[in-house]
Amino acid sequence: MVYGYHSKAMKIKILDTDFKLNKEFQETFPKMTALINTARILNLEIDQQRHTLFSWTHKGRSCGWLSIFEDVKDQDLDIIDEHQLVLSQIGGITTDYGYFNYNFFLLQQFIFTEYQCMKGLGDWGEDYELACTKNNIPLQDKINHEELIVFASAYRGKLTAYNPVTKEILQFIPEEQNYTRGDWGYYREKMENQPDDTFYTIKGVTYFRDFVEHLAEECWKVIFSTYNKVHKILENKQLDEAKAIAESLVDKTERGSVENVIGEFYFYQEDYKTALEYYVMAYNNGYSIDNIIDYNIWEVCELLMQKDNDKVKWPQYYLSLYPDGRYTEDAKMNL
């Protein structure tokens, strides 16, 4: 969720104005355009500032985000053209609600919002420099973080930024934000020659335009995905229906995402062996959002070690799947 926008009641007025994306935006961001074209749009004035609420409803559940349209004159930032285009057409995202809380928006304080953007990493810049010194990072490999434009920020320091010259996207993710189960909906990859818990890239996202389009894709998945449909089915404990949906899916990654959800259902029923079966199905189908299957399989193996009092079988099983996994050393310590 994008937190911390309005903390008290404000003067709100509904505006009777049209909303239409211009041709440049439509051509630059076709996926975001398609998403916006499916939204309910409500134009508002909040404390004399123009806002727009974008909302969607699917299967009886509502989700969306609130954008602000600002007139910022005292910001000395190298905002690139594509970013300016986003701000002029859909504004800066200040808060969200509903399904989006569990996806790309997780713990975000803002996305795109110009008055909250900043040049450089702020206080985290010093942490990066200390990490480089500690890890003996050569000068030529250090990132010129002081020139980056941070356009999205999450609590505990996760920052998303672009280089204003190359328009390339980087994420700075300190240890406090580097969750195993976090960052749903996209892969992150540690940058080469950088200290741990510092700079990452987003798989499939190279430039700012890619970020906007990927954001649209993830929102689309949240609103209309089979994954969320199965979540809702399992809330009502309709397990046979959830399994039937998984078996009907042709796309292996989508099927893997559903098998992972079914595995989690069994996990919380404390049926760890069946949970493991479904996690391995998801693994075999290539579902591995942010190493979550690695985490889930090791978590179950640890519990089965305790339950079966067998500290050989389950670590070996984990290692057969992940000889170089995130928990390989933990598994080896039990052998």
Long-range contacts (C-beta under 8 A, 24 or more apart in sequence): 1-95, 1-96, 1-97, 1-100, 1-101, 1-105, 1-106, 1-107, 1-108, 2-65, 2-93, 2-94, 2-95, 2-96, 2-105, 2-108, 2-109, 2-110, 2-111, 3-95, 3-107, 3-108, 3-109, 3-155, 4-109, 5-66, 5-94, 5-95, 6-46, 6-95, 10-46, 10-47, 11-45, 11-46, 11-47, 11-48, 12-44, 12-45, 12-46, 13-44, 13-45, 14-42, 14-43, 14-44, 14-45, 15-43, 15-44, 15-45, 15-50, 16-43, 17-43, 19-43, 19-52, 21-89, 21-90, 22-89, 24-85, 25-85, 25-86, 25-88, 25-89, 25-90, 28-82, 28-85, 28-209, 29-85, 29-86, 29-209, 29-212, 29-213, 29-216, 30-213, 31-213, 31-216, 31-217, 31-220, 32-90, 32-212, 32-213, 32-215, 32-216, 34-216, 34-220, 35-216, 35-219, 35-220, 36-90, 38-223, 39-64, 40-64, 50-91, 51-91, 51-94, 52-90, 52-91, 54-90, 56-223, 58-223, 58-224, 58-228, 59-228, 59-229, 59-232, 61-98, 61-99, 61-232, 62-97, 62-98, 63-96, 63-97, 63-98, 63-99, 63-100, 63-222, 63-223, 64-96, 64-97, 64-98, 64-100, 65-93, 65-94, 65-95, 65-96, 65-97, 65-100, 65-105, 66-93, 66-94, 66-95, 66-96, 67-91, 67-92, 67-93, 67-94, 68-92, 68-94, 68-113, 70-113, 70-114, 70-115, 72-114, 72-115, 75-114, 75-115, 75-117, 76-119, 77-114, 77-117, 77-118, 77-119, 77-149, 78-119, 78-147, 78-149, 78-164, 79-114, 79-117, 79-149, 79-164, 80-149, 80-162, 80-164, 80-167, 80-208, 82-167, 82-208, 82-209, 82-212, 83-112, 83-149, 83-151, 83-162, 83-208, 86-112, 86-212, 87-112, 87-114, 92-116, 99-222, 99-223, 99-228, 100-219, 100-222, 102-184, 102-222, 103-184, 103-185, 103-218, 103-219, 103-221, 103-222, 104-184, 104-185, 104-186, 104-214, 104-215, 104-218, 104-219, 106-154, 106-182, 106-183, 106-184, 107-154, 107-155, 107-156, 107-158, 107-177, 108-152, 108-153, 108-154, 109-153, 109-154, 109-155, 110-152, 110-153, 111-151, 111-152, 111-160, 111-215, 112-151, 112-152, 113-151, 116-153, 117-149, 117-150, 117-151, 118-149, 118-150, 119-146, 119-147, 119-148, 119-149, 119-150, 120-145, 120-146, 120-147, 120-148, 120-150, 121-145, 121-146, 121-148, 121-150, 121-159, 121-161, 121-172, 122-150, 124-157, 124-159, 124-172, 124-174, 127-174, 128-172, 128-195, 128-198, 128-199, 131-195, 131-196, 131-197, 131-198, 132-195, 134-195, 135-195, 137-193, 137-194, 137-195, 138-193, 141-193, 141-194, 143-170, 143-191, 143-194, 143-199, 145-172, 160-211, 162-207, 162-208, 162-211, 166-207, 167-207, 167-208, 167-209, 168-206, 168-207, 169-201, 169-202, 169-205, 169-206, 169-207, 169-208, 169-210, 169-211, 170-199, 170-200, 170-201, 171-199, 171-200, 171-201, 171-202, 172-198, 172-199, 172-200, 173-197, 173-198, 173-199, 173-200, 174-198, 180-290, 180-291, 180-292, 180-295, 180-326, 181-290, 181-292, 181-295, 182-290, 183-290, 184-289, 184-290, 185-218, 185-221, 185-222, 185-289, 186-214, 186-218, 186-289, 186-290, 187-288, 187-289, 187-290, 188-290, 226-254, 226-257, 226-258, 227-254, 227-257, 227-258, 227-261, 230-258, 230-261, 230-262, 231-261, 234-261, 234-262, 234-265, 239-265, 252-285, 252-286, 252-287, 253-285, 253-286, 253-287, 255-285, 255-287, 256-281, 256-282, 256-283, 256-284, 256-285, 256-286, 256-287, 256-293, 257-282, 257-287, 257-289, 259-285, 259-287, 260-287, 260-292, 260-293, 260-296, 263-296, 264-296, 267-296, 267-299, 267-300, 272-300, 272-303, 272-304, 272-307, 273-304, 275-300, 276-300, 276-301, 276-304, 280-321, 283-321, 291-326, 294-322, 294-325, 294-326, 294-327, 295-326, 295-327, 297-321, 297-322, 298-322, 298-325, 298-326, 298-327, 298-330, 298-331, 301-331, 305-334, 311-335
